[in-house]
Amino acid sequence: MLGTLLAGSAVSSLHAAENGNTQYSPGSAQFYAGGVPPFSGFYLLSQTSYFTSDRMNDGDGNKQPFEFKVRSIADTFRLLYVSDINIAGAQVWGQLVVPVVHLDLDLPFGDGNNLNIADITGTIGLAWHLDRYNSIVFGIDVGMPTGYYSASDVASIGLNHWSVQPTLGYHYSDPQGLELATTARLIFNTRNNDTDYKTGTEFVLDYAVGWNIDKWRVGAVGYYLQQLTDDTGPTAAADGHRGKGFALGPSLTYSFTPATQVSASWQHDIVAENRAQGNTVWLNFATKF
């Protein structure tokens, strides 16, 4: 079932770390977290997201007293391949994630508008299908500095560094009942050599819970983010600029077939520390070639 596709790294949106950016978009996994389809072949997941925010919060979650506005539209294309190769009872799979982002910023130190490719991510992993309901997935995402970047451009789309993201997911799905999906990841970032800035290690937990009714699924999706180590570099804040976030919102899915689905969700940032606090609307389409 394509609905168990593990979502890997996605767009960089204005959140924690250097210039408010991170190489994975928390909340993007949704009900795709925690598994891959049990049948070999190529799969496509297209995700369109719209993020808006008019407040940047400090480390205590209070609004910073300066002008701030961001609008970001991202189209992310994920090409997944599930192979016939088995290792330790698991299928070998991989994916390539290509995001294109339109970023519009109004900041105290300048405005910016940009449409460009963001950092591409590649994944290799293993998927265990324990039974018809339960699956476990392990993967290694590698974020690559392929996106447009300029240290002098406030609307840079790329981050100009690499990241390695070990990920573990679990998925439970009853076609006429409960569905649970969760993915936990650690994000280890390398240094941006142009600015000598290194974003600290981040932990992200994506989650989804819902109920299947015939071809429909209703539920809730969101994420929890906690930065575990300090940012370092000549412009890093004295407090280490550790980000923290928690988001929650509703989700609705319609399945044309078990392998073709369309879904929509809205996620509101309930908690945001050293991060932009806003809202994200997602529209997803998944199918098998």
C-alpha positions, 0 to 999 in steps of 0.5 A: 500500500503506497500509504506506508511510504516513508517520507525522507528529507524535504524542503528547507522552510524558515525554521530553526538553525542557521538563518532559520533553515533546516534540511528536513521539513518537520511534519512532511511524513504524515501518514507516509511515515514508517514503511514502504510498499510491500510490492517491488517497483517505482512509486511517486509521491508529490507534495505541495506545501504552503507555509506562512508566518508573521512571527519569529519566536525567541528561546522562550517562545515569545514573539521577537519585536521586529518585522517578520513575514515569510511565505513559502510554496514548495513542490517536492517530488519523491521517486521511490524504488522498492527492490526484490533484494532481501537482507535480514528479512527486509526489502532494500529500497531507496528514494530521491527527493527533489524540492522546488521552492518559492520563498518570499521574505520580509525581514528587518535586515532585508527582503527577498524573493526567490524561486529555485531548486532546494537541496536534494536528498537521497535515501537507502534503507530496509523495510520489514513487513511483519504482517498485513498490518505492521511494518518497520522501516530503517533508512539513511537520508543524505541531504546534499548542498545542491540548492541555490545558495548565496551568503548575501541573499536572504532568500537563499533556497539551499543551505550549503552544507550536508546532513546525514539523517538516520531514520526509524519508522513504524506503521500500523494500518487496518484498512477498515479501522485504526491507522498509526504512523510515526518516524523518528530521525536524527539530523547530523549537519556539517559546517557551512564553509562560506559562513563557518556556521554549523547547525546543531544536531536535531531530533524530529518525531513525525506522527499521524493517527487516523481511522479508515472508513471505506476509501476515506481516512480522517485523522491528525498529523504533526511533529515534535522537534528538539535541537539537541546540541548548540549551533556554533560559529561566529554568528551563532547566538550565545544560547546556542539557538536550540530550536524546539517545536510542536505542531498538530492539525487535521488530515483527510485522505481519499484512496482511488485504489490501494496504490493511488491516493490524494490527501490534504492536511493543515498543521499549526505550530503550537510550540515554537522556540528559536523558530518561526511560528506559523501554519502549513497546508499540505496537498499530497498525491501518491501513485505507483508506476 
